[in-house]
Structure formats: C-alpha cells, structure tokens
Amino acid sequence: MFFPCLKCQHLKIKELQLELASVRSDVNLVESQMSSALTSKNAEIEALTNLSESFRKQVVSAEGKLAALQV
C-alpha cells in the first residue's frame, strides 16, 4: 500500500538531486567567468593607474621646466 508513494518520493528525490547538480554546475561556471572578468578588469585598472602616474610625472617635469624658464 505504501510502496507506490515511496517509489514516487524516491524518484522525486533523484530528480531533485539531478537538478541540484545541474544548478551547482551552472553556479560554478558563472563564478569562474566572474573571476576571469574581475582579473581582466583589475589588470585594466592597474594599466590605467600606471598611465595616469606617468602623465602626472610628465606634468611635474613640465611644470619644473616652465618654472625654471620663468626665473
């Protein structure tokens, strides 16, 4: 009498386990893609920061030369 219900429950549990495994796989893929994107953006930000520092040094140098000429 209880066997059909137990079989249905067992099948439902198996179905949910497969769905959970699939969702976990999707989450892992998204996390991996996010990590790659963040690494790329961090490298881009670092390159822009270095470029900005280079321009600042050029400005300071140009200001120094201008000040020397104005004396």
Phi and psi in degrees as GROMACS dihedral restraints (atoms count N, CA, C in turn):
[ dihedral_restraints ]
;  ai    aj    ak    al  type     phi  dphi    fc
    3     4     5     6     1   -89.7    20    10
    4     5     6     7     1   -13.8    20    10
    6     7     8     9     1   -61.4    20    10
    7     8     9    10     1   -43.0    20    10
    9    10    11    12     1   -59.9    20    10
   10    11    12    13     1   -39.7    20    10
   12    13    14    15     1   -66.5    20    10
   13    14    15    16     1   -41.8    20    10
   15    16    17    18     1   -64.2    20    10
   16    17    18    19     1   -39.2    20    10
   18    19    20    21     1   -65.2    20    10
   19    20    21    22     1   -42.7    20    10
   21    22    23    24     1   -62.2    20    10
   22    23    24    25     1   -42.0    20    10
   24    25    26    27     1   -65.7    20    10
   25    26    27    28     1   -41.2    20    10
   27    28    29    30     1   -62.3    20    10
   28    29    30    31     1   -43.4    20    10
   30    31    32    33     1   -64.9    20    10
   31    32    33    34     1   -40.6    20    10
   33    34    35    36     1   -64.1    20    10
   34    35    36    37     1   -40.7    20    10
   36    37    38    39     1   -62.0    20    10
   37    38    39    40     1   -45.0    20    10
   39    40    41    42     1   -61.1    20    10
   40    41    42    43     1   -42.7    20    10
   42    43    44    45     1   -60.9    20    10
   43    44    45    46     1   -44.9    20    10
   45    46    47    48     1   -67.1    20    10
   46    47    48    49     1   -35.7    20    10
   48    49    50    51     1   -64.4    20    10
   49    50    51    52     1   -40.9    20    10
   51    52    53    54     1   -65.8    20    10
   52    53    54    55     1   -41.5    20    10
   54    55    56    57     1   -63.0    20    10
   55    56    57    58     1   -42.7    20    10
   57    58    59    60     1   -62.4    20    10
   58    59    60    61     1   -42.8    20    10
   60    61    62    63     1   -61.7    20    10
   61    62    63    64     1   -40.3    20    10
   63    64    65    66     1   -65.3    20    10
   64    65    66    67     1   -44.1    20    10
   66    67    68    69     1   -65.9    20    10
   67    68    69    70     1   -40.4    20    10
   69    70    71    72     1   -60.6    20    10
   70    71    72    73     1   -40.8    20    10
   72    73    74    75     1   -61.9    20    10
   73    74    75    76     1   -43.7    20    10
   75    76    77    78     1   -62.1    20    10
   76    77    78    79     1   -42.4    20    10
   78    79    80    81     1   -62.8    20    10
   79    80    81    82     1   -43.8    20    10
   81    82    83    84     1   -61.1    20    10
   82    83    84    85     1   -39.9    20    10
   84    85    86    87     1   -64.3    20    10
   85    86    87    88     1   -45.7    20    10
   87    88    89    90     1   -63.2    20    10
   88    89    90    91     1   -43.3    20    10
   90    91    92    93     1   -61.5    20    10
   91    92    93    94     1   -40.5    20    10
   93    94    95    96     1   -63.8    20    10
   94    95    96    97     1   -43.5    20    10
   96    97    98    99     1   -65.3    20    10
   97    98    99   100     1   -38.7    20    10
   99   100   101   102     1   -63.9    20    10
  100   101   102   103     1   -41.7    20    10
  102   103   104   105     1   -62.1    20    10
  103   104   105   106     1   -44.5    20    10
  105   106   107   108     1   -62.4    20    10
  106   107   108   109     1   -42.7    20    10
  108   109   110   111     1   -64.3    20    10
  109   110   111   112     1   -42.1    20    10
  111   112   113   114     1   -65.8    20    10
  112   113   114   115     1   -39.7    20    10
  114   115   116   117     1   -61.4    20    10
  115   116   117   118     1   -43.2    20    10
  117   118   119   120     1   -64.1    20    10
  118   119   120   121     1   -45.8    20    10
  120   121   122   123     1   -65.3    20    10
  121   122   123   124     1   -38.6    20    10
  123   124   125   126     1   -62.1    20    10
  124   125   126   127     1   -40.5    20    10
  126   127   128   129     1   -64.5    20    10
  127   128   129   130     1   -39.7    20    10
  129   130   131   132     1   -65.0    20    10
  130   131   132   133     1   -43.4    20    10
  132   133   134   135     1   -63.6    20    10
  133   134   135   136     1   -41.7    20    10
  135   136   137   138     1   -62.6    20    10
  136   137   138   139     1   -42.3    20    10
  138   139   140   141     1   -63.2    20    10
  139   140   141   142     1   -42.3    20    10
  141   142   143   144     1   -66.8    20    10
  142   143   144   145     1   -37.3    20    10
  144   145   146   147     1   -64.1    20    10
  145   146   147   148     1   -43.7    20    10
  147   148   149   150     1   -63.1    20    10
  148   149   150   151     1   -40.3    20    10
  150   151   152   153     1   -64.2    20    10
  151   152   153   154     1   -41.6    20    10
  153   154   155   156     1   -61.7    20    10
  154   155   156   157     1   -43.6    20    10
  156   157   158   159     1   -61.8    20    10
  157   158   159   160     1   -39.8    20    10
  159   160   161   162     1   -62.5    20    10
  160   161   162   163     1   -43.5    20    10
  162   163   164   165     1   -64.8    20    10
  163   164   165   166     1   -39.9    20    10
  165   166   167   168     1   -59.9    20    10
  166   167   168   169     1   -42.3    20    10
  168   169   170   171     1   -63.4    20    10
  169   170   171   172     1   -39.3    20    10
  171   172   173   174     1   -64.8    20    10
  172   173   174   175     1   -39.1    20    10
  174   175   176   177     1   -63.9    20    10
  175   176   177   178     1   -46.2    20    10
  177   178   179   180     1   -61.1    20    10
  178   179   180   181     1   -41.7    20    10
  180   181   182   183     1   -64.4    20    10
  181   182   183   184     1   -44.8    20    10
  183   184   185   186     1   -64.3    20    10
  184   185   186   187     1   -40.0    20    10
  186   187   188   189     1   -63.9    20    10
  187   188   189   190     1   -39.2    20    10
  189   190   191   192     1   -63.1    20    10
  190   191   192   193     1   -43.6    20    10
  192   193   194   195     1   -64.8    20    10
  193   194   195   196     1   -40.5    20    10
  195   196   197   198     1   -64.0    20    10
  196   197   198   199     1   -43.6    20    10
  198   199   200   201     1   -62.4    20    10
  199   200   201   202     1   -38.9    20    10
  201   202   203   204     1   -65.9    20    10
  202   203   204   205     1   -36.2    20    10
  204   205   206   207     1   -73.6    20    10
  205   206   207   208     1   -26.8    20    10
  207   208   209   210     1   -82.2    20    10
  208   209   210   211     1    -9.1    20    10
